[in-house]
Amino acid sequence: MPDPDSAPRYGILGGTFDPIHQGHLSLATQIRSKLSLDKVLFVPAFHHPFKNPVIIASFENRHRMIELAIAGQDCFQLSDIERSGQLSGCTIDTVRALKATFERVEWLFIIGSDNLAEVAGWRDFETLQSEIRFAVGARPGRPLELPEGYDPSRFELVPIDEVDLSASGIRDRLKRGEARDLHKLVPPSVADYIKERGLYS
């Protein structure tokens, strides 16, 4: 039995989720299972910290699509902390806000190996490494290897079944009018939402 006095372990999966798709859900599901996390929080970006971000759908639409995608799954939770807290969109600010809100939780920040090289360019990277550990899931075409300059004690590399999907690829399909297999790329409820509102077309 788990120790009742031990801190719960939560994962943070951040991103634009424009739209959320089966790759996001597979990453969250497999990381949670392999690392025995109690919950995974999906944290959609409200402000993007980089210049000229490619965000097509409104925060409200992206927030709603996540709600639909994780409905009925108690191990997943949606957080709008970046909007409610008027945060910068920088990971370190989001991490600190969540740690202040959930004081007893042990946190892991979930990323795919396709984002691993970018982490060193995030604001206050050295401080960020000291404040939270990272769980890195394999992504197609990107080696599950830690770049030089990263603290190996702060990054856990997790081999998982890879799902070859990207939000930009899904948006491109929809822009070309190729929506026939959308329900295979995103949860059916999300596919219906996208079609009803004409998102990305």
Backbone bond lengths (Angstrom), bond angles and torsions (degrees), N, CA, C in turn:
res aa  C-N    CA-C-N  psi(-1)  N-CA   C-N-CA  omega(-1)  CA-C   N-CA-C  phi
1 M - - - 1.462 - - 1.526 109.96 -
2 P 1.354 117.04 145.48 1.464 118.96 178.07 1.525 110.86 -67.88
3 D 1.302 116.05 149.56 1.463 122.20 177.89 1.524 109.05 -68.01
4 P 1.347 118.59 118.79 1.470 120.34 -177.89 1.522 113.08 -64.02
5 D 1.354 116.47 -18.81 1.456 119.38 179.91 1.526 113.08 -92.84
6 S 1.322 117.07 -4.27 1.457 119.38 -178.87 1.522 109.83 -76.53
7 A 1.330 115.85 150.74 1.461 120.91 -178.97 1.522 109.83 -73.31
8 P 1.328 117.69 139.82 1.461 119.23 174.12 1.522 110.16 -64.17
9 R 1.325 115.73 150.78 1.462 121.40 -178.43 1.524 109.07 -111.71
10 Y 1.332 116.30 118.71 1.463 121.83 -178.21 1.525 109.82 -117.93
11 G 1.312 114.49 144.81 1.451 120.85 171.26 1.519 110.19 -103.26
12 I 1.316 116.48 149.03 1.466 122.72 174.80 1.520 107.51 -113.03
13 L 1.328 116.59 123.49 1.463 120.77 173.55 1.524 107.02 -117.62
14 G 1.321 115.47 105.23 1.454 120.78 -178.74 1.513 111.15 -102.82
15 G 1.329 115.50 165.59 1.458 120.01 178.07 1.510 111.24 156.32
16 T 1.309 115.94 178.44 1.465 119.22 177.28 1.522 111.18 -79.15
17 F 1.351 117.46 -28.71 1.475 121.59 -178.45 1.529 110.20 48.98
18 D 1.320 114.99 61.00 1.468 121.01 -170.50 1.528 111.67 -125.00
19 P 1.359 118.56 65.14 1.462 128.34 6.06 1.536 112.10 -100.09
20 I 1.350 115.26 169.24 1.456 119.94 168.64 1.524 107.94 -64.16
21 H 1.355 116.55 142.08 1.461 119.05 -177.31 1.530 110.47 -142.06
22 Q 1.331 115.06 179.86 1.466 119.43 -174.67 1.515 112.44 -64.33
23 G 1.332 118.27 -25.19 1.461 120.12 176.14 1.515 112.19 -65.02
24 H 1.357 115.92 -42.76 1.464 119.58 176.41 1.531 111.04 -60.37
25 L 1.326 115.30 -45.49 1.462 120.08 -175.87 1.521 111.50 -68.69
26 S 1.334 116.71 -37.23 1.459 120.29 177.56 1.527 110.66 -65.61
27 L 1.322 117.09 -43.90 1.463 121.40 178.02 1.521 110.46 -58.81
28 A 1.330 117.32 -48.17 1.468 121.37 -179.14 1.521 111.39 -63.90
29 T 1.322 116.86 -42.70 1.465 121.50 -177.82 1.519 111.32 -64.78
30 Q 1.335 116.61 -46.84 1.460 119.97 -175.79 1.530 112.19 -71.88
31 I 1.320 117.09 -40.44 1.465 119.70 177.65 1.529 109.86 -63.80
32 R 1.321 116.63 -44.11 1.466 119.69 -179.89 1.525 110.73 -59.09
33 S 1.341 116.01 -44.04 1.460 120.39 -178.35 1.525 111.61 -67.88
34 K 1.326 117.52 -47.35 1.460 120.75 -174.45 1.523 112.93 -70.87
35 L 1.329 117.14 -29.11 1.462 120.41 -178.42 1.531 112.57 -105.97
36 S 1.329 116.41 8.46 1.473 122.14 176.10 1.524 112.24 54.59
37 L 1.326 116.24 48.27 1.458 120.44 177.11 1.523 109.90 -81.95
38 D 1.317 116.12 146.14 1.464 120.14 178.02 1.526 111.31 -76.81
39 K 1.318 116.50 -37.59 1.462 121.33 -179.88 1.512 109.59 -148.13
40 V 1.336 114.24 158.95 1.459 121.33 166.91 1.520 107.46 -122.37
41 L 1.333 116.50 124.90 1.463 122.27 176.25 1.524 109.29 -93.62
42 F 1.327 115.77 126.41 1.456 121.72 173.28 1.525 107.24 -92.22
43 V 1.329 116.04 122.15 1.462 121.08 -174.43 1.530 109.08 -122.05
44 P 1.341 117.37 95.28 1.472 119.27 179.04 1.522 111.83 -71.44
45 A 1.325 115.42 141.58 1.462 121.03 179.05 1.518 110.32 -68.62
46 F 1.335 115.63 135.24 1.460 120.54 174.03 1.523 109.21 -96.86
47 H 1.330 116.57 -51.58 1.462 122.52 170.68 1.515 107.40 -112.17
48 H 1.326 117.29 139.51 1.458 120.16 177.47 1.526 108.52 -94.57
49 P 1.346 118.21 130.14 1.468 119.75 -174.89 1.527 114.43 -74.58
50 F 1.328 117.66 -12.45 1.454 119.74 -178.04 1.522 111.03 -100.77
51 K 1.314 116.43 158.89 1.463 121.11 -179.08 1.529 110.55 -72.28
52 N 1.316 115.33 148.24 1.460 122.60 176.12 1.535 112.66 50.70
53 P 1.321 118.41 54.68 1.460 119.88 -179.83 1.529 110.48 -69.05
54 V 1.329 115.16 147.31 1.463 119.82 175.99 1.526 107.48 -94.15
55 I 1.315 116.78 85.38 1.464 122.56 174.57 1.519 106.84 -121.73
56 I 1.315 116.19 117.26 1.461 121.19 -174.03 1.526 111.45 -96.22
57 A 1.331 116.59 -53.36 1.463 120.80 -176.63 1.531 110.34 -81.03
58 S 1.319 116.44 152.38 1.459 121.51 178.44 1.527 110.28 -66.55
59 F 1.334 115.64 161.99 1.463 119.58 176.36 1.526 109.84 -57.92
60 E 1.336 117.00 -41.03 1.467 120.70 -178.29 1.529 111.28 -60.95
61 N 1.328 116.80 -42.75 1.463 119.46 178.94 1.521 111.69 -68.22
62 R 1.325 117.23 -41.78 1.465 120.13 179.77 1.529 110.73 -66.63
63 H 1.308 116.42 -39.35 1.470 122.30 177.38 1.527 109.87 -61.36
64 R 1.326 116.60 -45.50 1.466 120.85 -178.73 1.524 111.37 -65.87
65 M 1.332 117.45 -38.74 1.462 119.56 179.48 1.520 111.51 -64.21
66 I 1.342 117.32 -36.55 1.460 119.49 175.96 1.521 110.22 -66.43
67 E 1.317 116.61 -43.35 1.477 119.88 176.59 1.517 111.08 -52.89
68 L 1.331 116.17 -47.59 1.458 120.78 -179.48 1.525 111.11 -64.48
69 A 1.329 116.72 -41.05 1.463 121.16 -175.12 1.524 112.86 -66.58
70 I 1.331 117.83 -33.67 1.468 120.45 -174.53 1.523 112.62 -106.45
71 A 1.324 117.36 6.75 1.469 121.33 -178.25 1.532 110.53 -55.69
72 G 1.328 115.70 133.61 1.458 121.13 176.98 1.521 114.86 81.10
73 Q 1.332 117.98 2.50 1.467 121.22 179.43 1.530 108.52 -110.57
74 D 1.309 115.80 99.29 1.464 120.98 -174.54 1.521 113.04 -64.35
75 C 1.318 117.10 -20.87 1.464 119.91 -179.13 1.522 111.68 -78.72
76 F 1.327 117.55 -8.88 1.452 122.23 177.88 1.526 109.54 -113.83
77 Q 1.325 116.02 144.21 1.463 121.43 -179.95 1.516 109.43 -141.92
78 L 1.316 116.13 141.35 1.464 122.37 178.47 1.518 109.13 -97.44
79 S 1.321 116.61 133.08 1.461 121.72 177.06 1.527 109.73 -121.96
80 D 1.318 116.69 130.96 1.473 120.49 175.46 1.523 110.71 -104.98
81 I 1.342 116.52 29.63 1.463 121.21 -173.41 1.527 112.69 -59.91
82 E 1.342 117.54 -28.89 1.470 118.15 -179.93 1.529 111.19 -69.75
83 R 1.338 116.27 -32.14 1.460 118.84 176.24 1.522 111.06 -81.86
84 S 1.330 116.83 -50.61 1.467 119.91 -175.58 1.524 111.74 -63.82
85 G 1.331 116.46 -31.38 1.456 119.98 179.24 1.511 113.80 -94.12
86 Q 1.355 116.07 1.78 1.470 121.28 -178.00 1.539 110.41 49.08
87 L 1.331 115.15 49.69 1.457 120.49 -175.81 1.526 111.28 -80.70
88 S 1.327 114.91 164.74 1.460 121.77 -174.50 1.519 113.20 -73.42
89 G 1.335 116.89 -21.72 1.453 120.90 -172.11 1.519 112.05 95.37
90 C 1.334 117.61 -10.27 1.462 120.99 176.17 1.529 109.00 -75.77
91 T 1.318 116.18 136.60 1.459 121.49 -173.99 1.516 112.25 -56.86
92 I 1.316 117.84 -39.81 1.460 119.39 -176.26 1.527 111.17 -63.71
93 D 1.335 117.85 -34.84 1.462 120.20 178.26 1.529 110.96 -69.75
94 T 1.326 116.21 -39.60 1.464 120.45 178.77 1.519 110.50 -65.74
95 V 1.327 116.57 -44.85 1.465 120.63 179.28 1.524 110.73 -59.89
96 R 1.320 117.37 -45.50 1.466 120.13 -179.15 1.521 111.75 -65.07
97 A 1.320 117.27 -37.73 1.468 120.40 178.73 1.524 111.16 -66.15
98 L 1.325 117.03 -40.52 1.463 120.01 178.80 1.527 110.86 -68.79
99 K 1.322 117.44 -39.91 1.463 120.38 178.96 1.525 111.33 -64.56
100 A 1.329 116.74 -33.25 1.461 120.29 177.77 1.523 111.42 -73.69
101 T 1.318 116.86 -29.21 1.467 121.66 -178.32 1.523 111.63 -81.16
102 F 1.339 115.95 -40.03 1.466 121.73 -179.69 1.534 107.16 -115.86
103 E 1.309 116.41 87.06 1.464 120.37 -167.63 1.522 113.89 -72.27
104 R 1.315 119.07 -28.17 1.467 120.52 -175.19 1.524 112.83 -93.72
105 V 1.306 118.30 0.15 1.458 121.37 -172.06 1.526 111.57 -84.51
106 E 1.333 115.69 140.80 1.462 122.06 168.64 1.527 107.24 -93.10
107 W 1.324 116.95 124.59 1.468 121.57 -170.96 1.523 113.01 -107.53
108 L 1.337 114.80 146.53 1.459 123.14 168.59 1.527 107.34 -130.43
109 F 1.315 117.10 137.34 1.466 120.90 177.00 1.521 108.50 -99.23
110 I 1.326 116.35 120.41 1.462 122.38 -173.56 1.524 110.15 -92.75
111 I 1.336 116.01 128.77 1.459 120.82 173.31 1.520 108.75 -138.63
112 G 1.326 116.04 162.00 1.446 121.26 171.33 1.510 109.99 -90.64
113 S 1.330 116.48 158.09 1.467 119.84 -179.34 1.520 112.15 -62.98
114 D 1.344 117.55 -18.71 1.468 120.07 176.98 1.522 112.02 -69.93
115 N 1.328 117.45 -19.22 1.467 121.62 179.28 1.529 113.03 -101.70
116 L 1.320 116.27 -3.19 1.464 119.81 -171.63 1.524 112.23 -60.91
117 A 1.332 117.25 -43.33 1.466 119.80 -177.47 1.518 112.27 -66.64
118 E 1.348 117.07 -25.35 1.464 121.03 -177.46 1.523 112.76 -76.39
119 V 1.320 117.07 -22.38 1.464 120.73 -172.00 1.527 111.67 -58.94
120 A 1.325 116.83 -35.29 1.460 120.14 -178.87 1.525 112.04 -63.31
121 G 1.329 117.49 -20.17 1.459 120.94 178.54 1.515 113.61 -91.66
122 W 1.335 116.71 -2.28 1.462 119.29 178.08 1.524 109.66 -71.59
123 R 1.328 115.75 152.44 1.459 120.40 -176.88 1.523 111.82 -59.29
124 D 1.319 116.38 135.17 1.472 123.32 177.35 1.528 111.60 54.04
125 F 1.329 115.09 47.56 1.464 120.44 -176.22 1.525 112.34 -55.30
126 E 1.322 117.85 -45.06 1.465 120.06 -177.69 1.531 111.32 -61.89
127 T 1.325 116.03 -42.35 1.459 119.88 177.78 1.519 110.68 -67.06
128 L 1.326 116.03 -40.12 1.465 120.86 179.86 1.522 110.71 -59.03
129 Q 1.326 116.95 -43.57 1.470 120.46 178.28 1.524 111.86 -57.68
130 S 1.325 115.57 -35.11 1.463 118.71 -178.00 1.527 112.01 -79.46
131 E 1.326 117.07 -20.85 1.466 120.56 -175.05 1.525 113.50 -91.96
132 I 1.338 117.74 -24.86 1.459 119.45 -177.95 1.521 109.15 -151.81
133 R 1.327 115.15 146.22 1.462 120.45 174.32 1.529 108.66 -89.09
134 F 1.322 115.57 155.12 1.452 122.50 -179.05 1.533 110.63 -111.85
135 A 1.320 115.37 141.82 1.457 121.98 170.50 1.524 106.77 -113.04
136 V 1.330 116.62 121.19 1.460 121.99 -173.48 1.517 109.24 -112.15
137 G 1.328 116.48 116.83 1.453 121.58 178.38 1.519 111.21 -97.15
138 A 1.322 116.35 146.35 1.465 121.33 -178.63 1.527 110.52 -65.04
139 R 1.337 115.07 141.92 1.462 122.63 175.33 1.524 108.58 -129.39
140 P 1.335 117.56 147.57 1.466 120.20 -175.61 1.525 112.82 -55.55
141 G 1.327 114.91 133.42 1.459 120.80 174.90 1.517 115.22 76.64
142 R 1.315 118.16 2.08 1.467 121.28 -179.75 1.516 109.36 -121.92
143 P 1.325 118.17 120.02 1.464 120.18 -177.08 1.529 111.67 -64.20
144 L 1.309 114.59 145.72 1.462 120.30 178.23 1.529 107.50 -90.55
145 E 1.329 114.40 70.60 1.460 122.04 -177.37 1.516 109.46 -132.07
146 L 1.326 116.06 142.92 1.455 120.68 -178.19 1.533 109.80 -86.44
147 P 1.334 117.50 124.61 1.474 119.60 178.49 1.530 111.49 -66.63
148 E 1.317 115.45 161.16 1.460 120.43 176.39 1.530 109.96 -63.17
149 G 1.326 115.51 146.35 1.454 120.78 178.59 1.507 113.94 92.68
150 Y 1.330 117.39 -6.51 1.455 121.31 177.78 1.529 108.61 -94.73
151 D 1.321 116.35 144.26 1.461 121.41 179.05 1.532 108.35 -81.85
152 P 1.334 118.55 110.48 1.470 120.00 -175.67 1.522 113.88 -62.62
153 S 1.320 117.12 -20.57 1.467 118.97 178.22 1.522 111.87 -75.87
154 R 1.346 116.87 -10.66 1.465 120.81 -176.82 1.525 112.76 -108.29
155 F 1.340 116.92 0.34 1.452 121.33 -179.41 1.520 109.83 -129.24
156 E 1.323 116.37 121.64 1.463 121.20 176.40 1.518 108.44 -105.32
157 L 1.331 116.69 118.23 1.458 122.51 -179.53 1.528 108.59 -88.74
158 V 1.334 116.25 122.59 1.463 121.27 -171.44 1.525 110.45 -119.42
159 P 1.334 118.35 107.42 1.467 119.91 174.94 1.533 109.94 -65.98
160 I 1.311 116.58 127.51 1.465 121.49 179.16 1.519 108.54 -138.67
161 D 1.332 115.68 165.57 1.459 120.29 172.82 1.524 108.13 -67.86
162 E 1.319 116.27 126.76 1.461 120.78 -173.95 1.528 111.40 -87.48
163 V 1.323 116.00 139.02 1.460 123.15 176.60 1.524 107.57 -116.11
164 D 1.324 116.46 117.01 1.463 121.22 -174.28 1.534 110.27 -86.89
165 L 1.333 115.19 78.36 1.456 121.62 179.72 1.519 108.88 -138.61
166 S 1.325 116.66 148.92 1.459 121.62 172.23 1.521 108.30 -141.61
167 A 1.328 115.81 149.82 1.460 120.58 178.32 1.528 110.54 -63.09
168 S 1.328 116.60 -38.94 1.464 119.27 -179.13 1.529 110.59 -65.15
169 G 1.327 116.85 -37.83 1.461 120.13 177.40 1.513 112.13 -64.65
170 I 1.326 116.16 -39.41 1.468 120.38 177.95 1.523 110.12 -66.07
171 R 1.326 116.99 -43.08 1.464 119.93 178.37 1.529 111.00 -61.67
172 D 1.328 116.57 -39.93 1.466 119.79 179.13 1.530 111.05 -63.25
173 R 1.321 117.19 -41.24 1.465 120.55 178.07 1.524 110.58 -60.64
174 L 1.320 115.91 -45.24 1.461 120.00 -178.21 1.524 111.14 -66.60
175 K 1.310 116.51 -37.72 1.466 119.83 178.50 1.519 110.91 -63.44
176 R 1.354 116.38 -31.96 1.463 120.92 177.79 1.521 112.14 -84.58
177 G 1.340 117.14 0.43 1.459 120.72 179.93 1.513 114.15 80.63
178 E 1.331 116.79 19.37 1.467 121.42 -178.35 1.524 109.68 -99.65
179 A 1.321 116.23 74.30 1.465 120.88 -174.92 1.526 112.67 -106.78
180 R 1.332 117.04 6.91 1.463 119.63 -173.82 1.525 112.73 -60.33
181 D 1.342 117.36 -40.39 1.467 120.19 -177.28 1.526 112.72 -101.57
182 L 1.324 117.18 20.81 1.469 120.64 -176.25 1.521 112.12 -57.63
183 H 1.343 117.56 -37.03 1.463 120.95 -177.37 1.524 112.45 -66.84
184 K 1.349 117.81 -12.87 1.455 121.25 175.43 1.533 111.57 -89.18
185 L 1.316 115.58 -21.43 1.464 121.00 -175.89 1.517 112.16 -92.28
186 V 1.328 115.92 -31.17 1.468 123.03 178.04 1.520 107.40 -130.67
187 P 1.327 119.06 160.77 1.466 119.73 176.15 1.527 110.79 -56.22
188 P 1.342 118.04 144.96 1.463 120.45 -177.73 1.526 114.23 -52.22
189 S 1.329 116.99 -38.16 1.468 119.55 179.68 1.524 111.28 -64.80
190 V 1.327 116.33 -34.25 1.458 121.04 177.37 1.521 110.15 -72.80
191 A 1.329 116.79 -39.41 1.466 120.60 177.05 1.525 110.58 -59.63
192 D 1.329 116.02 -43.38 1.478 119.87 178.80 1.519 110.56 -63.10
193 Y 1.319 116.78 -41.42 1.469 121.51 -179.39 1.525 110.42 -62.81
194 I 1.316 116.25 -44.67 1.465 120.81 -179.86 1.525 110.36 -61.61
195 K 1.331 116.08 -44.95 1.467 120.03 -177.84 1.526 111.48 -68.18
196 E 1.334 116.89 -41.12 1.468 120.50 -178.49 1.525 111.85 -62.75
197 R 1.318 116.43 -34.43 1.461 120.54 -176.81 1.532 113.77 -100.76
198 G 1.326 115.57 -0.51 1.457 118.80 177.72 1.526 113.62 63.85
199 L 1.330 116.45 31.56 1.454 120.12 -179.97 1.524 111.39 -69.03
200 Y 1.304 116.49 141.15 1.464 125.06 172.73 1.529 114.06 70.49
201 S 1.310 119.27 4.24 1.471 119.70 -176.90 1.532 110.20 -95.62
